[in-house]
Amino acid sequence: MQDKPLFSVIMPVYDGAAYLKEAVESVLHQTFDSWELIIVDDGSEDNSYEIADTFRKEDRRIHLLQHENGSNKGVSASRNLGIQQAKGEWIALLDADDRWFTDKLQKQAKIIEKNGQLTMIYSRGERVFENYSGPKKKKPYGTGTPGLLRDPFLKTLKGFETPTSSVVLNKTLLKNAGGFDESMDYSEDTLLFHKMLLLGDLYFHDSALLQARHHDASAKQTVSSKKMIRARLTVYLKLLEFEPGKPYRKQISFQAATTGMERVWKYFFRNPFKHTPVLFSAFKRVFLARPMLWQHKLLALVLPVRMVWADALKKNQPLALDKIARLPDGQASPAARKSRIPSHD
């Protein structure tokens, strides 16, 4: 066994006993053997720790960690703990209910060998929807420009679909990016990926290298819809505070006002009375964000006009500003019924 493996596989687990064995075995069955597996038990209440400990005793490449006093600190803190102990040059992420195809690390090792200055590699994956009362359904996911993408930050800033368990990250650059943000419990991986794309090149392998499971247990761990709605905005606001992102302040600020706020506005228009606090909370964060440009703060206010304009152009229809507050299904909110704003040609 090599003292310094190429890959350190980081696997956080919380009550994942039902799928943990298959996830670990998918690492053991890799055709590429320069790896270590670090399992971080995040205060599981089932027998996840015992399952992981059995594997640890059988293979010296497998390590098992816990937080102090066996506490539960969340996926970001668990990944960071594993990264602190990692010996590999590259960090490979694997969720405890996903599984890799056997050649996953082999293919990514070849990519590393052939390309310098890489910060991140990812691939397509298969989503496996497991319903206990019905058959499994598989859907491909993961998008990007195949091959090497230089200066990838601006090209991916609006968003790109990344199967987390397909990702490998340069450990040195990962630490320079500050690791996973432990204050976030949704889109913390998206934030880190964007930070790292400020520091080097990106490679997208255009074929599936893993299966990601979606099942009843994972659904129960889904965070609240309010956090999901605000997550993209949070990512952009935190990117504005990241020092290497300063040259891109204008572009990040614009995305915060548009892509970040668009989801908040759509959520608001579903039920304006109920979701007003979410909208006000988002506005407060936008207007208190010092690095954000003032003109983009104003844009966040009038974004519904822009949204309706873009929708009209797509449909090749004249702009009707009286539909600003309409819902996606065409049902107008009370505000829209009362207002009739003339268009200006």
Backbone hydrogen bonds, N-H to C=O, Kabsch-Sander energy under -0.5 kcal/mol:
donor,donor_aa,acceptor,acceptor_aa,energy
6,L,34,S,-0.6
7,F,34,S,-1.9
8,S,90,W,-2.8
9,V,7,F,-0.6
9,V,36,E,-3.5
10,I,8,S,-0.6
10,I,92,A,-2.9
11,M,9,V,-0.6
11,M,38,I,-2.7
13,V,40,V,-2.5
19,Y,16,G,-1.4
20,L,16,G,-2.0
21,K,17,A,-0.6
23,A,19,Y,-1.8
24,V,20,L,-2.6
25,E,21,K,-2.5
26,S,22,E,-1.7
27,V,23,A,-0.8
27,V,24,V,-1.1
28,L,24,V,-2.1
29,H,25,E,-1.9
30,Q,27,V,-1.7
31,T,102,T,-2.3
35,W,33,D,-1.6
36,E,7,F,-1.6
37,L,61,R,-2.5
38,I,9,V,-3.4
38,I,36,E,-0.5
39,I,37,L,-0.6
39,I,63,H,-3.0
40,V,11,M,-2.3
40,V,38,I,-0.5
41,D,39,I,-0.6
41,D,65,L,-2.7
42,D,13,V,-3.0
42,D,40,V,-0.6
43,G,41,D,-0.7
51,I,47,N,-2.0
52,A,48,S,-2.6
53,D,49,Y,-2.6
54,T,50,E,-1.7
55,F,51,I,-1.5
56,R,52,A,-2.2
57,K,53,D,-2.0
58,E,54,T,-1.0
59,D,55,F,-1.4
62,I,59,D,-1.8
63,H,37,L,-3.1
65,L,39,I,-2.9
67,H,41,D,-0.8
70,G,67,H,-2.3
71,S,68,E,-1.3
73,K,71,S,-0.6
78,S,74,G,-1.9
79,R,75,V,-2.5
80,N,76,S,-2.5
81,L,77,A,-2.1
82,G,78,S,-2.0
83,I,79,R,-2.6
84,Q,80,N,-2.1
85,Q,81,L,-1.0
85,Q,82,G,-0.5
86,A,82,G,-0.6
86,A,83,I,-0.9
89,E,5,P,-0.9
90,W,6,L,-2.3
91,I,169,L,-3.2
92,A,8,S,-2.5
92,A,90,W,-0.6
93,L,91,I,-0.5
93,L,167,V,-2.4
94,L,10,I,-2.0
96,A,12,P,-0.8
98,D,95,D,-1.7
99,R,211,Q,-2.3
101,F,209,L,-2.4
104,K,101,F,-1.9
107,K,103,D,-2.3
108,Q,104,K,-1.7
109,A,105,L,-2.5
110,K,106,Q,-1.6
111,I,107,K,-1.6
112,I,108,Q,-2.0
113,E,109,A,-2.1
114,K,110,K,-1.6
115,N,111,I,-1.2
119,T,201,D,-2.9
120,M,201,D,-1.3
121,I,168,V,-2.3
122,Y,203,Y,-2.2
124,R,205,H,-1.2
124,R,207,S,-1.0
125,G,141,Y,-2.7
126,E,210,L,-1.9
127,R,139,K,-4.0
128,V,126,E,-0.6
128,V,212,A,-3.1
129,F,127,R,-0.6
129,F,137,K,-3.5
130,E,128,V,-0.8
130,E,214,H,-2.8
131,N,129,F,-0.7
132,Y,130,E,-0.5
134,G,131,N,-2.0
137,K,129,F,-1.8
139,K,127,R,-2.4
141,Y,125,G,-2.3
143,T,161,E,-1.9
147,G,204,F,-2.7
149,L,202,L,-3.3
150,R,148,L,-0.5
153,F,197,L,-0.7
156,T,152,P,-1.3
156,T,153,F,-0.9
157,L,153,F,-0.6
157,L,154,L,-0.5
159,G,156,T,-1.2
162,T,160,F,-0.6
164,T,162,T,-0.7
166,S,163,P,-2.3
167,V,163,P,-0.5
167,V,164,T,-1.5
168,V,121,I,-2.2
169,L,91,I,-2.8
170,N,119,T,-2.1
171,K,89,E,-2.3
174,L,170,N,-2.5
175,K,171,K,-2.2
176,N,172,T,-1.7
177,A,173,L,-1.7
178,G,175,K,-1.1
179,G,174,L,-1.9
182,E,180,F,-0.7
184,M,181,D,-1.4
191,L,187,S,-2.0
192,L,188,E,-1.7
193,F,189,D,-2.6
194,H,190,T,-2.3
195,K,191,L,-2.2
196,M,192,L,-2.5
197,L,193,F,-1.7
198,L,195,K,-1.3
199,L,196,M,-1.8
200,G,196,M,-0.5
201,D,117,Q,-2.7
202,L,149,L,-2.4
203,Y,120,M,-1.9
204,F,147,G,-2.1
205,H,122,Y,-2.9
205,H,203,Y,-0.6
206,D,204,F,-0.7
207,S,205,H,-1.7
209,L,124,R,-1.9
211,Q,99,R,-2.9
212,A,126,E,-3.3
213,R,211,Q,-0.5
214,H,128,V,-2.8
219,A,215,H,-2.2
220,K,216,D,-1.6
221,Q,217,A,-0.8
221,Q,218,S,-0.6
222,T,219,A,-1.4
228,M,224,S,-1.8
229,I,225,S,-2.7
230,R,226,K,-1.8
231,A,227,K,-0.9
231,A,228,M,-0.6
232,R,228,M,-0.6
233,L,260,G,-0.5
234,T,230,R,-2.5
235,V,231,A,-2.3
236,Y,232,R,-1.9
237,L,233,L,-2.4
238,K,234,T,-2.3
239,L,235,V,-2.0
240,L,236,Y,-1.8
241,E,237,L,-0.6
241,E,238,K,-0.6
242,F,239,L,-1.1
243,E,241,E,-0.6
245,G,242,F,-2.1
246,K,243,E,-2.1
248,Y,245,G,-1.7
249,R,246,K,-1.9
252,I,248,Y,-2.6
253,S,249,R,-2.7
254,F,250,K,-2.0
255,Q,251,Q,-2.0
256,A,252,I,-2.2
257,A,253,S,-1.8
258,T,254,F,-1.7
260,G,255,Q,-2.9
261,M,256,A,-0.7
262,E,258,T,-2.6
263,R,259,T,-0.9
264,V,260,G,-0.6
265,W,261,M,-2.7
266,K,262,E,-2.5
267,Y,263,R,-2.1
268,F,264,V,-2.2
269,F,265,W,-2.4
270,R,266,K,-0.8
270,R,267,Y,-0.6
271,N,267,Y,-0.7
271,N,268,F,-1.0
275,H,271,N,-2.7
276,T,272,P,-0.7
279,L,275,H,-1.7
280,F,276,T,-2.7
281,S,277,P,-2.3
282,A,278,V,-2.0
283,F,279,L,-2.5
284,K,280,F,-2.4
285,R,281,S,-1.8
286,V,282,A,-2.3
287,F,283,F,-2.8
288,L,284,K,-1.4
289,A,285,R,-0.6
289,A,286,V,-0.9
290,R,288,L,-1.1
292,M,289,A,-1.2
296,H,293,L,-0.6
297,K,293,L,-1.5
298,L,294,W,-1.8
299,L,295,Q,-1.7
300,A,296,H,-1.9
301,L,297,K,-0.8
301,L,298,L,-0.6
302,V,298,L,-1.6
303,L,299,L,-0.5
305,V,302,V,-1.4
306,R,302,V,-1.1
307,M,303,L,-2.6
308,V,304,P,-2.3
309,W,305,V,-2.4
310,A,306,R,-2.5
311,D,307,M,-1.9
312,A,308,V,-2.4
313,L,309,W,-2.3
314,K,310,A,-2.0
315,K,311,D,-1.6
316,N,312,A,-0.5
316,N,313,L,-0.7
317,Q,312,A,-2.8
321,L,319,L,-0.6
323,K,320,A,-2.0
324,I,321,L,-1.6
326,R,323,K,-2.0
327,L,331,Q,-1.9
330,G,327,L,-2.3
332,A,330,G,-0.6
333,S,325,A,-0.8
336,A,333,S,-0.6
337,R,333,S,-1.6
338,K,334,P,-1.5
339,S,335,A,-1.2
345,D,343,S,-0.5
